[in-house]
Amino acid sequence: MGSKVQPLIWALHDSVMVLAPAGWSSVELRFARTADGLRLTELSTKGTGAAAPRPKPALTIDARAEALRLSQAFEDLLAEVGRQGAVRAVVERSADLADWRLFDAQDHLAYFTRVPRAELDGLVMTDALFELLAGSEAAFGYVQAQLEARLASHPGGAQALLAHGAHVLLGDYFPGDYVWVWSWSEEDGSAPPAVRRVCAVDAQPAGLAALWRPAVHVEEGLAWALAGSVCMALGARGLLRVPHAQGGGVSFVAVEPATVS
């Protein structure tokens, strides 16, 4: 794949992972031409995810916004490969790869590309990530509810907890750019070793690139879920969302972690 085509396919695959039920083996996407460009009109799936989908974590991602991102990336892909007549895509995946086929209005094959496992494992949206988040979701919801109850009756609220209690910065989110930046990526080494270890930065496990990439392009809800999973791994008692004193960013801070070294 060309240098511009490859990231477009990756972006499309991430969007499919968000919109399709877990466990899919085949996804069909249909598009219609509108005054505003190509728009996704139908998404159908085959595989275990179609009949009995596995639970997916609450990603807190707007499905309509994701469908729009998918539509725009699809239109960009068609322009890049010179196949503007394509109106349908079929994605089939196995344990080793994912095949993308584009078809025109006459149902002729317009374009084909294959994404190997090594590339799929480096994407943000993966089955491994969904399983990780689903596994920590309930526990994080419980401790977060307890923390919020504490804050409601705590003199001074969040600022008092930060001033007098142990806490660890997990990262910063920048809404204007939709970017989450992990604290372990800071060159000053201010993040405790435990954050880097929990994110498995050195091991870089397959399918968990959202943890070991320094920064990821995601909505804030998913950034919160990522931080929540790390929060639980640190044995912390919840997260604080702290707006930056200057600029539009916010920090996610784990409160009273059991492990920092």
N, C-alpha and C positions, 0 to 999 in steps of 0.2 A: 504494500500500500504506500501511496505517496505521503510525504510528510504532513500535508494538510488533510488528507483523507483519513489517516489513522486516528487523530484526535477526534474527528467528527464521528467516526464509528464508535469510539470509546464513549463519547458523550451520549450517543443514541442508545448504546447498550446500558449505560447507567440509568437512563430514563425508563427503558423497558423493565429493568429490574425493580424500579420504584412502582410502576403502574401495573405490572402483571402479578398475579398471585404466585406465592412461593411454590417451587417445585415444577415450574413449567419446563417443557422440553421443546415446545414450538410456539411461537407467537406470530400472528399475522397482523400487520398494520395496514390500514387503508386510509388514504388521504383524498381530500377534495380541494379543487382550486377555488379560492375565494378572492374578493377584492383586496384582501390583506395578505394574500399568499397562500401556500399550501397549509391545510389544517387537518389534523388527525380526526377522523370520523368514526373509526372502529378499531378496537383492539380485541382479538380473540386468542385463546390459548388452548394448547393440548398438553397432556401430561398429568401427573398427579396433582399439580396445582390447579387444574381446571375443574376436576370433579370434587376433590377433597383437599383444598389448599391447606398447607401448614400455616400455623399462626405466624404473622409478621409483627415485628415491634411497631409501636406507634411512632412513625418517623416524623410526624408533624410536618409533612410536606403537602402543599396545596396541589391536589391532583390536576386541577385545571391549569395551573401555572406550569406544572411539569409537562403536561400534554402540549402546551404552547412551546416550551423549550424544545421538546422532541420534534415538533413540526418545523420549527425554525432550523434546527440542526439538519433535519432531513432535506429541507430545501437547499441549505448550504452544501450538503453532500452532493445533491444532484447537479448543482452548478459546478462543483469541483471536478466531478467525473464526466461532465458533459452528457448527462442523461435526464434532462429536464422533463422528459415525457413520462417518467416513472410515477406511478400513483399507488403502488402497493409494495410492501416489503414482507418477506417471510424470514424469520430468524429461527434457526434450529440449533440446539446445543446438546452436547454430550459431555461426558466426564473430561474430554480432552480438548474440546474446541467449540466454537460457535460459528455457524455459517450464516452470512447475510446475503439474501437474494432480492434484487429489485426487479419489478415487473412493470411494463407499460400498460396502457389502457386496453391493448389487444391481448394482454396476458403473455407477452413475449418477454423472455429473460433479458433485462437491460443491463444488469451489472451483478457481479458476484465477488465476494471477498470472504476470507476465512480469518477468524481471530483465534490464535492458539491459546492454550491454557495459561501459558506464562503471562500473556497480556491480560487475560481475564482476571487472573489472580492479583494483578496490580491496579485494578479499577477500584473506585470508591464503593459502589453498590454491589455487594456480593452476598451469596448465601451465608458465608462464614461470618460476615459482619452482622447480618440480620439475626443469626443464631446467638451471637455474642450479646447483642442488645436485648433480645428477647429473654435471655437468661438472667440479665441483671435488672430488667424493667420493673418487676414487682417489688424487689427489695429496695431499689432506688426510690420508687414511689412512696414506700413506707417511711424510709428515713427522711425523705424530703418533706413529707407531711408533718412529721414530728418537728423538724427544724422550723417550718413555717409557723407551727403552733408556738414554739419557743419565742420566735421573733415577735409574734403578736403581743406577748406579755413581757418581753425583755426590755428593760429601761435602756433607751438609746438604740434599740433595734440592731440592724446589721452592722452599723458602724461601731457599736460597742463590742460586738463579737469579734470584729476584725482587730479592734484595738487591744483587746485583752485575751483573746483565745487563739490557740494554734490554728493556722490555716496555710493552705498551699495554693498558689496560682496554677491552674491547669492550662489556661490559655486565654486568648482574646478573640472576640468576634467583631468583624467590621461589616455592619449591615449594608453600607453603601456598595461594597464590593462582593458581598456574599462569601466572605472568606473567614475561615477559622484557622488560627495559628496556634500551634501547641507551644506551651511554655518551655518544653525541653529543647526547642529549636533555637532559643536565644543564645547568642554567642558568649554572653557574660557568665554563663553557667549558673545562673540564679535559681533555676529549677532544681528541686531535690532529685537525687538519683532514682528514687522510687518511681517518679513519673516516667522517666525514660525507660526504666525497666518494665513497668506495667504496659507501656505502649510497644514494647518489644522492638525498639528502634534498631538494635544491632542484629537481632535474629530475622526481622522482616518476614513474619509468617505469611503464607499465601492467603489471600483474600481479606487481609486486615490492613491494607494500605492506608485506610482512613486514620489509623492510629500511628503508623510509622512514617507517614509523609509529614514534613514540617508544616505544611498548610494544605487545606482542602477547600474546594469551592462547593459549599453546601448552604442550605437554608439554616436559619438560627435554631430551629427546632431540632434538627439533626445534630448540630454542634452541641446543643444541650444534652442530647441523648448520649453522644460520645463521651462528653465530660462526666455524665452521670455514671456510665459504666466504669470509667477509670476511678471515679469517686468511690464506688463500692469496692473496687480492687484494693484501694488504699485504706479501707476500713473507716472512711470518713463518715460524718454525720449529716451530710447534705451539701448542697451547693448554694452559693450566693452569686447573684448577678449584680455586678458592680459597674455602673456607668463610668467611663473615663472622665476625668476632670476636664479634659479638652478633647475635642474631636467627637466623632459619632460612634466610637467603639465601646464595647463592654468587656469586662473581665469575668470569667467564671472561676470562682474560688471554692475549693473544697475545705469544709469546716471540720476542725478537730480530727485530722487523719490519724489512724493508728500507726501507719508506716510512712516515714519520710526519707529514710536513708537507704 
